[in-house]
């Protein structure tokens, strides 16, 4: 069965800090790994990763995938209060999109 | 652009009642899925569909039925609601292939 494990479950940092969120996975037929940000309502898409070692970047957020070690990280630099959210890691494999429990990130002004 | 539309946004049911959560998408996406989200549990897959007429079970299918008679619609039926089904339900859709999933705004269901 496909499995996604995110760590830490929650994280509290001060504005301006850099954070790293982790996602490890197990899947028999890997297609892609996706990161989403969830604030009050529906998750919103951040990145899709399919190849190892290629960094995806959007502003202060970046992510990379290691298909040999079966993990991905999401980095956020110079955090802002608007980055406070739950970050979800999703694994697309075997025609299903399976999510981890998420990391709740809180940024203190 | 409507995207993925879920109705209703909120619902309160009594134990044993049945109801259908509606999900519609106008993007001609082949894949549609239903998730439930409970505190500390992330998104758990209930049922999914890879196309009209095809559905399959996810991680937590018990107590829920689905059907996919058209590409656009993917309703989720609760046959006999239980308090354990109190949750926020999200519908998602995506195009076939390696593509992102788009989510509806969610339905908050309370079973008393």
Interface residues (C-beta under 8 A of the other chain):
Chain A: X6 X9 X31 X32 X34 X41 X42 X43 X44 X45 X48 X50 X88 X90 X92 X95 X96 X97 X98 X99 X100 X101 X102
Chain B: X31 X33 X35 X40 X41 X42 X43 X44 X45 X48 X50 X56 X58 X59 X90 X92 X94 X98 X99 X100 X101 X102 X103 X104 X105 X106
